[in-house]
Amino acid sequence: MSSDRDPLSDLGIGRVAAHLALDEEARDDEEAENDEEAEGLRFATATAGRGVVGLIRAPLVDRRDADVVARFVAECGLEGEAIVYVELDDSHGCPSSRRRKWVATVDASAATTATKCRGRSGSGGFFPAPAAPTDMHDDQREFLSDLLATASPSGFETPAQRVWVEYVERFADDVRTDDYGNAIAVYDGGDGPEIAVGGHADEIGFVVSAINSDGYLHLAPVGGSDKSVSKARQVHVHTADGPVNGVIGQAAIHVRDRDDTEYDDIEEMTVDVGAADEAAARDLVDVGDPVTIAQSPSPLRGSLLTARGLDNRAGIWVAAETLRRAAERGAESTVYAVSTVQEEVGLSGAKMVGYDLDPDAAVAVDVTHASDHPEFPGDKHNEIALGDGPVVARGSTNHTAVVDAVRDTAADEGIDVQLQATGIRTGTDADAFYTARGGVPSLNLGLPNRYMHTPAEVVDTDDLDAAADLLASFAANAAGRESFAVEF
């Protein structure tokens, strides 16, 4: 990149009054870079005074994004000067760990957005900031939609993990994966305690167990798949050559025994992919290929959302957003956002990650049963409802010091939370985190969910937003704390 060229100017963002000043790392390589790197601009953050007031994470790749920044500054209601923090990803859409940063001063009161650029040395994250309004904006909603649109049955989570990694690489100080595909993003907050916030990327589903002579596929369950909602479903068989459409067969009501109210076991079900015979089916599908129900996310009224696999794409969304919001706040605790694999088949990924990280505290974010609907059994008692906030679990796995710290943070921040009793175990990654190494103080934070382990789970996205705000504030408030150990 030549020293007299300014990528903000290339994007058409107003009048540039001063030259571009790169950070120290970028300055070393400045002469070796070419003009095309301007296309790597990924996102901008507008700030006022000392703190971040909002974030643009839409890719900034061409001149049309000038009015994105201008509109964003106007929507923030800033007066006088605002700061736009712009990050250059020099891999053109494939985020790398080496980033370059600019600070541009924008006159938000002007009819047009005028900019001048100031360098910011070092590679630290965002400016310190108080909590900002963080309701689910378009980019955050798109991230959740992308997660939900990407199949990730246990053992085959890599496509969804790619989506998650691509998102967190925009603002993490480091991102790494292990041999099984667990993904960890790091915000380095300095000398404060290390807090892990995780969810699991895998979902329930099926796997092809055999192909019969007529070309139909036999199934086995992956995780806790529900046989009562599995028949007469369109499915995708995920093959090495891409998804193959199919249908789990169901006899028409006209011809089956109406007195038979028993559900077939999943092992008794077959998938029709339209193959004429066994050879044709084997040309399409291999034994061991995973299968998921073909169900797209759909918004309901208000902030409710229905989808397959909200268990637990909702949790890894919260983990990623916790990291981003902790970075915005300039938290002085180190935050690990974690997306684990194979929770549905035995908490396997969390066992690997818990040993590897050994944090001071861990929070496993996962869906939990909401009882605010007529299908919930009357003899299963809880007080959990959609829209009433994230759920703090108490008992067994859940460390009292972490529980108290999260509840205190909720009270301080005015965030509503609900309580849930877990007398034996949580059934989440928290059960693996808390026994890692010599024991990690852990908590299960629940996200209310109706109709769990069906293709039509329902959550309130306001609960997801509140959970991310709560955990980011918890991480920020933990700065200066030496330990979460119980006191005697």
GURO-729237 format. One record per residue (C-alpha): x, y, z; residue in three letters. Coordinates in Angstrom, 3 decimals, padded with zeros to 6 digits. Example, Ala and Ser with C-alpha at 12.3 -4.5 7.8 and 13.67 -1.06 7.14 Angstrom:
<rs>
+----------+----------+----------+------+
:        x :        y :        z : resn :
+----------+----------+----------+------+
:  012.300 : -004.500 :  007.800 :  ala :
:  013.670 : -001.060 :  007.140 :  ser :
+----------+----------+----------+------+
</rs>
This chain:
<rs>
+----------+----------+----------+------+
:        x :        y :        z : resn :
+----------+----------+----------+------+
:  000.000 :  000.000 :  000.000 :  met :
:  001.475 :  003.341 : -000.985 :  ser :
:  001.765 :  005.940 :  001.765 :  ser :
: -000.342 :  008.508 : -000.070 :  asp :
: -003.364 :  006.303 : -000.518 :  arg :
: -006.187 :  006.076 :  002.006 :  asp :
: -008.561 :  003.102 :  001.944 :  pro :
: -011.273 :  005.172 :  003.618 :  leu :
: -011.064 :  007.549 :  000.688 :  ser :
: -011.174 :  004.615 : -001.709 :  asp :
: -014.437 :  003.614 : -000.100 :  leu :
: -015.791 :  007.071 : -000.834 :  gly :
: -016.337 :  008.013 :  002.802 :  ile :
: -016.318 :  011.799 :  002.513 :  gly :
: -013.305 :  014.093 :  002.214 :  arg :
: -009.966 :  012.853 :  003.516 :  val :
: -007.971 :  015.679 :  005.086 :  ala :
: -004.915 :  013.766 :  006.254 :  ala :
: -002.840 :  010.756 :  005.304 :  his :
: -003.406 :  007.215 :  006.534 :  leu :
: -001.374 :  006.253 :  009.592 :  ala :
: -000.959 :  002.517 :  010.006 :  leu :
: -000.183 :  000.740 :  013.264 :  asp :
:  003.385 : -000.351 :  013.897 :  glu :
:  003.002 : -003.869 :  012.521 :  glu :
:  001.395 : -002.679 :  009.322 :  ala :
:  003.915 :  000.125 :  008.893 :  arg :
:  006.736 : -002.410 :  008.662 :  asp :
:  005.097 : -004.037 :  005.652 :  asp :
:  003.626 : -000.922 :  004.106 :  glu :
:  005.857 : -000.836 :  001.053 :  glu :
:  005.105 : -004.478 :  000.272 :  ala :
:  001.342 : -004.088 :  000.212 :  glu :
: -000.742 : -003.295 : -002.844 :  asn :
: -003.743 : -001.088 : -003.384 :  asp :
: -006.207 : -003.949 : -003.440 :  glu :
: -005.969 : -004.353 :  000.322 :  glu :
: -008.525 : -001.614 :  000.741 :  ala :
: -011.096 : -004.262 : -000.127 :  glu :
: -010.275 : -006.033 :  003.121 :  gly :
: -012.046 : -003.481 :  005.330 :  leu :
: -014.336 : -005.544 :  007.513 :  arg :
: -016.230 : -003.388 :  009.958 :  phe :
: -016.358 : -000.089 :  011.754 :  ala :
: -017.241 :  000.978 :  015.253 :  thr :
: -018.540 :  004.455 :  016.014 :  ala :
: -017.527 :  005.923 :  019.350 :  thr :
: -018.250 :  009.104 :  021.208 :  ala :
: -016.114 :  010.467 :  024.006 :  gly :
: -014.478 :  007.555 :  025.785 :  arg :
: -016.738 :  004.745 :  024.734 :  gly :
: -018.043 :  002.651 :  021.883 :  val :
: -021.669 :  003.414 :  021.115 :  val :
: -022.239 :  000.947 :  018.315 :  gly :
: -020.751 : -001.417 :  015.806 :  leu :
: -020.968 : -001.957 :  012.060 :  ile :
: -019.895 : -005.438 :  011.112 :  arg :
: -021.269 : -005.494 :  007.580 :  ala :
: -018.320 : -006.092 :  005.232 :  pro :
: -016.927 : -002.785 :  004.006 :  leu :
: -015.726 : -003.742 :  000.566 :  val :
: -016.662 : -001.022 : -001.883 :  asp :
: -017.737 :  002.585 : -002.289 :  arg :
: -021.365 :  001.835 : -001.515 :  arg :
: -020.410 :  001.335 :  002.117 :  asp :
: -019.789 :  005.062 :  002.525 :  ala :
: -023.467 :  005.661 :  003.171 :  asp :
: -023.533 :  002.643 :  005.529 :  val :
: -021.088 :  004.463 :  007.798 :  val :
: -022.859 :  007.797 :  007.391 :  ala :
: -026.240 :  006.268 :  008.157 :  arg :
: -024.798 :  004.421 :  011.135 :  phe :
: -023.316 :  007.595 :  012.609 :  val :
: -026.646 :  009.373 :  012.149 :  ala :
: -028.569 :  006.526 :  013.793 :  glu :
: -026.259 :  006.680 :  016.782 :  cys :
: -027.436 :  010.260 :  017.305 :  gly :
: -023.880 :  011.539 :  017.684 :  leu :
: -023.125 :  015.234 :  017.719 :  glu :
: -019.918 :  016.916 :  016.700 :  gly :
: -017.106 :  014.472 :  016.269 :  glu :
: -017.481 :  010.710 :  016.328 :  ala :
: -014.781 :  008.125 :  015.849 :  ile :
: -015.057 :  005.331 :  013.326 :  val :
: -012.839 :  002.385 :  014.110 :  tyr :
: -012.060 :  000.432 :  010.955 :  val :
: -010.382 : -002.933 :  010.717 :  glu :
: -008.552 : -004.168 :  007.641 :  leu :
: -008.560 : -007.881 :  007.013 :  asp :
: -005.738 : -008.412 :  004.540 :  asp :
: -006.975 : -011.789 :  003.340 :  ser :
: -009.965 : -010.439 :  001.374 :  his :
: -012.838 : -012.145 :  003.159 :  gly :
: -010.816 : -014.895 :  004.872 :  cys :
: -010.041 : -013.312 :  008.253 :  pro :
: -006.484 : -013.625 :  009.482 :  ser :
: -004.922 : -013.075 :  012.871 :  ser :
: -002.925 : -010.038 :  011.665 :  arg :
: -005.022 : -006.922 :  011.612 :  arg :
: -004.527 : -003.252 :  010.817 :  arg :
: -006.436 : -000.451 :  012.408 :  lys :
: -007.323 :  003.155 :  011.660 :  trp :
: -009.178 :  005.800 :  013.563 :  val :
: -011.132 :  008.272 :  011.475 :  ala :
: -012.737 :  011.384 :  012.920 :  thr :
: -016.178 :  011.982 :  011.461 :  val :
: -018.181 :  015.191 :  011.687 :  asp :
: -021.579 :  013.666 :  012.366 :  ala :
: -023.335 :  017.028 :  012.250 :  ser :
: -022.211 :  017.776 :  008.717 :  ala :
: -024.426 :  017.153 :  005.734 :  ala :
: -021.732 :  014.883 :  004.323 :  thr :
: -019.397 :  012.647 :  006.270 :  thr :
: -015.958 :  014.236 :  006.324 :  ala :
: -013.055 :  012.143 :  007.557 :  thr :
: -009.487 :  012.532 :  008.545 :  lys :
: -007.400 :  009.577 :  009.622 :  cys :
: -005.318 :  009.128 :  012.719 :  arg :
: -003.149 :  006.113 :  013.417 :  gly :
: -003.546 :  003.987 :  016.487 :  arg :
: -000.461 :  002.053 :  017.468 :  ser :
: -000.503 : -001.372 :  019.005 :  gly :
: -002.880 : -004.241 :  018.427 :  ser :
: -005.239 : -003.856 :  021.375 :  gly :
: -008.964 : -004.283 :  020.915 :  gly :
: -011.700 : -001.685 :  021.195 :  phe :
: -011.745 :  001.537 :  023.164 :  phe :
: -012.914 :  001.156 :  026.793 :  pro :
: -016.629 :  001.755 :  026.891 :  ala :
: -019.687 :  001.622 :  029.066 :  pro :
: -022.420 : -000.808 :  028.150 :  ala :
: -024.146 :  000.185 :  024.923 :  ala :
: -027.559 : -000.760 :  023.590 :  pro :
: -027.079 : -004.197 :  022.079 :  thr :
: -030.436 : -005.450 :  020.829 :  asp :
: -030.098 : -007.896 :  017.979 :  met :
: -029.191 : -005.878 :  014.889 :  his :
: -029.172 : -007.122 :  011.314 :  asp :
: -025.613 : -008.453 :  011.316 :  asp :
: -026.086 : -010.322 :  014.590 :  gln :
: -029.380 : -011.758 :  013.348 :  arg :
: -027.714 : -012.780 :  010.092 :  glu :
: -025.006 : -014.567 :  012.076 :  phe :
: -027.639 : -016.533 :  013.996 :  leu :
: -029.484 : -017.304 :  010.756 :  ser :
: -026.283 : -018.539 :  009.134 :  asp :
: -025.624 : -020.824 :  012.090 :  leu :
: -029.153 : -022.232 :  011.933 :  leu :
: -028.970 : -022.743 :  008.173 :  ala :
: -025.803 : -024.824 :  008.495 :  thr :
: -026.278 : -028.461 :  009.481 :  ala :
: -024.009 : -029.700 :  012.277 :  ser :
: -025.024 : -033.115 :  013.586 :  pro :
: -022.721 : -034.501 :  016.254 :  ser :
: -019.425 : -035.575 :  014.725 :  gly :
: -019.972 : -033.420 :  011.634 :  phe :
: -019.832 : -029.894 :  013.071 :  glu :
: -017.111 : -028.425 :  010.843 :  thr :
: -019.379 : -026.414 :  008.476 :  pro :
: -021.092 : -024.659 :  011.395 :  ala :
: -017.772 : -024.144 :  013.149 :  gln :
: -016.499 : -022.371 :  010.035 :  arg :
: -019.433 : -019.959 :  010.245 :  val :
: -018.710 : -019.318 :  013.926 :  trp :
: -014.969 : -018.855 :  013.433 :  val :
: -015.470 : -016.443 :  010.544 :  glu :
: -017.648 : -014.276 :  012.754 :  tyr :
: -015.465 : -014.201 :  015.880 :  val :
: -012.267 : -013.599 :  013.919 :  glu :
: -013.494 : -010.074 :  013.263 :  arg :
: -012.942 : -008.993 :  016.861 :  phe :
: -011.017 : -011.734 :  018.700 :  ala :
: -007.339 : -011.351 :  019.552 :  asp :
: -006.782 : -015.010 :  018.699 :  asp :
: -008.838 : -017.903 :  017.340 :  val :
: -007.799 : -021.526 :  017.402 :  arg :
: -009.294 : -024.962 :  016.819 :  thr :
: -008.268 : -028.413 :  017.984 :  asp :
: -008.070 : -031.758 :  016.209 :  asp :
: -011.756 : -032.563 :  016.764 :  tyr :
: -013.006 : -029.139 :  015.734 :  gly :
: -013.633 : -027.399 :  019.050 :  asn :
: -013.206 : -023.667 :  018.410 :  ala :
: -011.880 : -021.101 :  020.896 :  ile :
: -011.790 : -017.333 :  020.402 :  ala :
: -009.817 : -015.182 :  022.833 :  val :
: -010.209 : -011.609 :  024.022 :  tyr :
: -007.084 : -010.731 :  025.997 :  asp :
: -008.159 : -008.474 :  028.818 :  gly :
: -004.812 : -008.350 :  030.574 :  gly :
: -004.178 : -009.435 :  034.131 :  asp :
: -007.760 : -010.176 :  035.151 :  gly :
: -009.226 : -013.635 :  035.646 :  pro :
: -009.850 : -015.950 :  032.708 :  glu :
: -013.530 : -016.593 :  031.971 :  ile :
: -014.696 : -019.235 :  029.490 :  ala :
: -018.171 : -018.863 :  027.952 :  val :
: -019.196 : -021.748 :  025.769 :  gly :
: -021.975 : -023.475 :  023.917 :  gly :
: -022.056 : -026.574 :  021.766 :  his :
: -022.195 : -026.442 :  017.986 :  ala :
: -023.635 : -029.895 :  017.385 :  asp :
: -027.267 : -030.818 :  016.911 :  glu :
: -029.243 : -034.026 :  017.060 :  ile :
: -030.008 : -035.898 :  013.863 :  gly :
: -029.604 : -039.281 :  012.233 :  phe :
: -026.996 : -041.323 :  010.407 :  val :
: -027.358 : -043.766 :  007.513 :  val :
: -026.873 : -047.241 :  009.001 :  ser :
: -027.637 : -049.390 :  005.940 :  ala :
: -028.947 : -049.273 :  002.370 :  ile :
: -031.437 : -051.968 :  001.424 :  asn :
: -031.925 : -053.760 : -001.860 :  ser :
: -034.752 : -051.427 : -002.883 :  asp :
: -032.609 : -048.304 : -002.449 :  gly :
: -034.061 : -047.112 :  000.851 :  tyr :
: -031.809 : -045.872 :  003.656 :  leu :
: -032.010 : -047.225 :  007.183 :  his :
: -031.291 : -044.848 :  010.051 :  leu :
: -029.770 : -044.723 :  013.500 :  ala :
: -030.185 : -041.769 :  015.877 :  pro :
: -027.501 : -039.192 :  016.552 :  val :
: -028.014 : -037.892 :  020.074 :  gly :
: -031.489 : -037.658 :  021.578 :  gly :
: -033.551 : -037.603 :  018.395 :  ser :
: -037.279 : -037.829 :  019.040 :  asp :
: -038.980 : -040.688 :  017.191 :  lys :
: -042.405 : -039.100 :  017.711 :  ser :
: -041.635 : -036.164 :  015.389 :  val :
: -039.336 : -037.849 :  012.866 :  ser :
: -041.584 : -039.543 :  010.297 :  lys :
: -042.988 : -037.822 :  007.193 :  ala :
: -040.164 : -035.299 :  007.260 :  arg :
: -038.110 : -033.951 :  004.397 :  gln :
: -034.435 : -034.493 :  005.170 :  val :
: -030.980 : -033.745 :  003.853 :  his :
: -028.430 : -036.532 :  003.634 :  val :
: -025.049 : -034.827 :  003.911 :  his :
: -022.700 : -036.608 :  001.538 :  thr :
: -019.165 : -035.923 :  000.391 :  ala :
: -020.635 : -034.485 : -002.821 :  asp :
: -023.187 : -032.281 : -001.099 :  gly :
: -026.680 : -032.702 :  000.359 :  pro :
: -029.069 : -035.260 : -001.096 :  val :
: -032.776 : -034.647 : -000.586 :  asn :
: -034.898 : -037.354 :  000.940 :  gly :
: -038.072 : -038.133 :  002.899 :  val :
: -038.537 : -040.255 :  005.992 :  ile :
: -041.452 : -042.408 :  004.921 :  gly :
: -044.833 : -042.550 :  006.648 :  gln :
: -047.845 : -044.584 :  005.543 :  ala :
: -050.889 : -042.455 :  004.779 :  ala :
: -053.525 : -042.273 :  007.479 :  ile :
: -055.975 : -043.954 :  005.066 :  his :
: -054.052 : -047.237 :  005.021 :  val :
: -052.470 : -047.586 :  008.447 :  arg :
: -054.025 : -049.022 :  011.575 :  asp :
: -055.646 : -046.066 :  013.290 :  arg :
: -055.683 : -047.922 :  016.592 :  asp :
: -051.915 : -048.251 :  016.541 :  asp :
: -050.661 : -045.304 :  018.603 :  thr :
: -047.118 : -046.593 :  019.016 :  glu :
: -044.275 : -044.727 :  017.346 :  tyr :
: -041.756 : -046.620 :  015.267 :  asp :
: -038.231 : -046.597 :  016.615 :  asp :
: -035.817 : -044.595 :  014.506 :  ile :
: -034.020 : -047.805 :  013.564 :  glu :
: -037.290 : -048.949 :  011.926 :  glu :
: -037.608 : -045.845 :  009.752 :  met :
: -036.361 : -045.518 :  006.179 :  thr :
: -035.410 : -042.599 :  003.962 :  val :
: -036.634 : -042.407 :  000.378 :  asp :
: -034.121 : -040.539 : -001.808 :  val :
: -035.888 : -041.506 : -005.042 :  gly :
: -033.378 : -044.175 : -005.969 :  ala :
: -034.604 : -046.990 : -008.209 :  ala :
: -032.538 : -049.638 : -006.477 :  asp :
: -029.612 : -050.272 : -004.146 :  glu :
: -026.976 : -049.459 : -006.748 :  ala :
: -028.582 : -046.111 : -007.533 :  ala :
: -028.800 : -045.269 : -003.832 :  ala :
: -025.162 : -046.193 : -003.247 :  arg :
: -024.148 : -043.873 : -006.069 :  asp :
: -025.645 : -041.046 : -004.011 :  leu :
: -025.095 : -041.990 : -000.379 :  val :
: -022.616 : -043.855 :  001.820 :  asp :
: -023.268 : -045.652 :  005.082 :  val :
: -022.270 : -043.245 :  007.849 :  gly :
: -023.501 : -040.105 :  006.098 :  asp :
: -025.312 : -037.818 :  008.587 :  pro :
: -028.945 : -036.814 :  008.081 :  val :
: -030.797 : -033.741 :  009.320 :  thr :
: -034.402 : -032.637 :  008.994 :  ile :
: -034.882 : -029.963 :  006.345 :  ala :
: -036.416 : -027.149 :  008.375 :  gln :
: -035.675 : -023.471 :  007.795 :  ser :
: -035.720 : -020.812 :  010.539 :  pro :
: -038.906 : -018.732 :  010.662 :  ser :
: -039.714 : -015.622 :  012.711 :  pro :
: -042.839 : -015.675 :  014.841 :  leu :
: -044.568 : -012.622 :  016.276 :  arg :
: -042.425 : -010.117 :  018.132 :  gly :
: -038.933 : -011.364 :  018.953 :  ser :
: -039.741 : -015.091 :  018.863 :  leu :
: -037.929 : -017.382 :  016.451 :  leu :
: -038.549 : -021.004 :  015.501 :  thr :
: -035.956 : -023.304 :  013.957 :  ala :
: -034.343 : -026.700 :  014.007 :  arg :
: -031.145 : -026.799 :  016.030 :  gly :
: -031.616 : -023.789 :  018.272 :  leu :
: -030.201 : -026.357 :  020.686 :  asp :
: -027.554 : -025.166 :  020.690 :  asn :
: -026.765 : -022.641 :  017.977 :  arg :
: -028.402 : -020.166 :  020.354 :  ala :
: -025.682 : -020.928 :  022.898 :  gly :
: -022.729 : -020.483 :  020.554 :  ile :
: -024.293 : -017.236 :  019.313 :  trp :
: -024.332 : -015.988 :  022.912 :  val :
: -020.715 : -017.101 :  023.431 :  ala :
: -019.562 : -015.172 :  020.362 :  ala :
: -021.570 : -012.096 :  021.273 :  glu :
: -020.276 : -012.193 :  024.852 :  thr :
: -016.744 : -011.957 :  023.489 :  leu :
: -017.619 : -009.081 :  021.183 :  arg :
: -019.418 : -007.130 :  023.884 :  arg :
: -016.683 : -007.752 :  026.457 :  ala :
: -014.218 : -006.338 :  023.927 :  ala :
: -016.442 : -003.299 :  023.369 :  glu :
: -016.519 : -002.676 :  027.114 :  arg :
: -012.748 : -002.963 :  027.361 :  gly :
: -013.141 : -005.698 :  029.982 :  ala :
: -009.979 : -006.335 :  031.957 :  glu :
: -010.683 : -010.042 :  032.220 :  ser :
: -009.605 : -012.491 :  029.545 :  thr :
: -012.625 : -014.035 :  027.839 :  val :
: -012.606 : -017.336 :  025.982 :  tyr :
: -015.606 : -017.829 :  023.713 :  ala :
: -015.923 : -021.540 :  023.081 :  val :
: -017.915 : -023.550 :  020.549 :  ser :
: -017.656 : -027.222 :  021.426 :  thr :
: -018.416 : -030.377 :  019.475 :  val :
: -020.283 : -033.583 :  020.348 :  gln :
: -022.201 : -032.397 :  023.406 :  glu :
: -025.275 : -034.336 :  022.336 :  glu :
: -023.355 : -037.624 :  022.477 :  val :
: -021.628 : -037.253 :  025.832 :  gly :
: -020.220 : -033.732 :  026.421 :  leu :
: -017.094 : -034.891 :  024.594 :  ser :
: -015.869 : -031.556 :  023.248 :  gly :
: -016.253 : -029.825 :  026.605 :  ala :
: -014.107 : -032.494 :  028.236 :  lys :
: -011.323 : -031.678 :  025.773 :  met :
: -011.668 : -027.911 :  026.069 :  val :
: -012.048 : -027.834 :  029.844 :  gly :
: -008.752 : -029.635 :  030.265 :  tyr :
: -007.005 : -027.509 :  027.646 :  asp :
: -008.118 : -024.083 :  028.902 :  leu :
: -008.205 : -024.524 :  032.693 :  asp :
: -009.977 : -021.134 :  033.161 :  pro :
: -010.776 : -019.467 :  036.476 :  asp :
: -014.481 : -019.862 :  035.755 :  ala :
: -016.605 : -021.385 :  032.999 :  ala :
: -020.178 : -020.695 :  031.902 :  val :
: -021.941 : -023.207 :  029.671 :  ala :
: -024.752 : -021.516 :  027.747 :  val :
: -027.427 : -023.919 :  026.552 :  asp :
: -031.161 : -024.031 :  026.011 :  val :
: -033.408 : -025.098 :  028.848 :  thr :
: -037.064 : -026.121 :  029.002 :  his :
: -039.642 : -023.329 :  029.056 :  ala :
: -042.899 : -024.346 :  030.720 :  ser :
: -045.037 : -021.504 :  029.383 :  asp :
: -046.991 : -023.532 :  026.820 :  his :
: -049.860 : -026.042 :  027.008 :  pro :
: -047.759 : -029.019 :  025.872 :  glu :
: -045.487 : -028.868 :  028.909 :  phe :
: -046.271 : -031.731 :  031.341 :  pro :
: -048.051 : -030.527 :  034.449 :  gly :
: -046.009 : -032.767 :  036.741 :  asp :
: -042.696 : -031.251 :  035.599 :  lys :
: -042.367 : -028.164 :  037.726 :  his :
: -040.357 : -025.093 :  036.779 :  asn :
: -041.010 : -021.358 :  036.448 :  glu :
: -039.304 : -020.656 :  033.126 :  ile :
: -040.898 : -018.558 :  030.407 :  ala :
: -039.742 : -017.120 :  027.100 :  leu :
: -038.914 : -013.433 :  027.285 :  gly :
: -038.290 : -013.334 :  031.028 :  asp :
: -034.516 : -013.449 :  030.670 :  gly :
: -031.705 : -016.001 :  030.810 :  pro :
: -031.871 : -018.744 :  033.422 :  val :
: -029.319 : -019.087 :  036.216 :  val :
: -029.106 : -022.716 :  037.337 :  ala :
: -028.528 : -023.502 :  041.008 :  arg :
: -027.350 : -026.716 :  042.621 :  gly :
: -024.970 : -029.594 :  041.852 :  ser :
: -022.577 : -028.481 :  039.083 :  thr :
: -023.256 : -024.779 :  039.547 :  asn :
: -020.603 : -023.143 :  041.711 :  his :
: -022.123 : -020.872 :  044.328 :  thr :
: -019.560 : -018.096 :  043.857 :  ala :
: -020.170 : -017.965 :  040.098 :  val :
: -023.937 : -018.119 :  040.609 :  val :
: -023.781 : -015.228 :  043.083 :  asp :
: -021.480 : -013.160 :  040.853 :  ala :
: -023.753 : -013.559 :  037.824 :  val :
: -026.876 : -012.760 :  039.846 :  arg :
: -025.204 : -009.693 :  041.356 :  asp :
: -024.208 : -008.536 :  037.869 :  thr :
: -027.782 : -008.985 :  036.647 :  ala :
: -029.075 : -006.887 :  039.533 :  ala :
: -026.484 : -004.161 :  038.943 :  asp :
: -027.187 : -004.019 :  035.200 :  glu :
: -030.964 : -004.250 :  035.495 :  gly :
: -031.088 : -007.520 :  033.530 :  ile :
: -033.935 : -009.865 :  034.394 :  asp :
: -032.920 : -013.453 :  035.113 :  val :
: -034.835 : -016.584 :  036.031 :  gln :
: -033.771 : -019.379 :  038.375 :  leu :
: -033.722 : -023.118 :  037.835 :  gln :
: -032.953 : -025.963 :  040.236 :  ala :
: -030.540 : -028.694 :  039.080 :  thr :
: -030.320 : -031.175 :  041.905 :  gly :
: -028.218 : -033.845 :  040.194 :  ile :
: -026.741 : -032.552 :  036.942 :  arg :
: -027.379 : -029.861 :  034.356 :  thr :
: -027.233 : -032.056 :  031.245 :  gly :
: -024.973 : -029.453 :  029.619 :  thr :
: -021.274 : -028.848 :  028.976 :  asp :
: -021.087 : -027.405 :  032.484 :  ala :
: -021.074 : -030.987 :  033.760 :  asp :
: -017.798 : -031.556 :  031.924 :  ala :
: -016.198 : -028.177 :  032.613 :  phe :
: -016.595 : -028.330 :  036.370 :  tyr :
: -014.637 : -031.559 :  036.817 :  thr :
: -011.793 : -030.629 :  034.453 :  ala :
: -008.315 : -030.803 :  035.949 :  arg :
: -008.674 : -030.026 :  039.658 :  gly :
: -012.140 : -028.533 :  039.193 :  gly :
: -013.282 : -025.353 :  037.418 :  val :
: -015.954 : -023.153 :  039.078 :  pro :
: -018.781 : -023.456 :  036.565 :  ser :
: -022.321 : -022.351 :  035.816 :  leu :
: -025.031 : -023.398 :  033.411 :  asn :
: -026.788 : -020.322 :  032.027 :  leu :
: -030.004 : -021.392 :  030.317 :  gly :
: -031.868 : -019.948 :  027.350 :  leu :
: -035.618 : -020.652 :  027.578 :  pro :
: -036.709 : -022.956 :  024.753 :  asn :
: -040.065 : -024.454 :  023.837 :  arg :
: -040.334 : -027.870 :  022.141 :  tyr :
: -036.695 : -028.906 :  022.616 :  met :
: -035.271 : -031.647 :  020.374 :  his :
: -037.990 : -031.148 :  017.779 :  thr :
: -037.602 : -029.492 :  014.366 :  pro :
: -039.678 : -026.546 :  015.644 :  ala :
: -037.874 : -025.244 :  018.715 :  glu :
: -038.847 : -021.721 :  019.774 :  val :
: -036.794 : -019.091 :  021.597 :  val :
: -037.127 : -015.388 :  022.286 :  asp :
: -034.136 : -013.595 :  020.773 :  thr :
: -034.428 : -010.961 :  023.510 :  asp :
: -033.320 : -013.672 :  025.970 :  asp :
: -030.232 : -014.333 :  023.825 :  leu :
: -029.366 : -010.637 :  023.760 :  asp :
: -029.818 : -010.348 :  027.506 :  ala :
: -027.600 : -013.381 :  028.090 :  ala :
: -024.773 : -011.891 :  026.020 :  ala :
: -025.048 : -008.554 :  027.836 :  asp :
: -025.133 : -010.297 :  031.201 :  leu :
: -022.047 : -012.423 :  030.577 :  leu :
: -020.050 : -009.573 :  029.052 :  ala :
: -020.788 : -007.486 :  032.142 :  ser :
: -019.974 : -010.445 :  034.397 :  phe :
: -016.569 : -010.745 :  032.713 :  ala :
: -015.943 : -007.013 :  033.053 :  ala :
: -016.975 : -007.022 :  036.727 :  asn :
: -014.690 : -009.974 :  037.462 :  ala :
: -011.590 : -007.864 :  036.835 :  ala :
: -009.453 : -007.726 :  039.951 :  gly :
: -010.961 : -010.878 :  041.395 :  arg :
: -008.300 : -013.398 :  042.360 :  glu :
: -010.450 : -016.517 :  042.572 :  ser :
: -013.955 : -017.955 :  042.543 :  phe :
: -013.066 : -020.508 :  045.204 :  ala :
: -015.528 : -021.044 :  048.033 :  val :
: -014.615 : -019.258 :  051.244 :  glu :
: -014.322 : -021.002 :  054.603 :  phe :
+----------+----------+----------+------+
</rs>
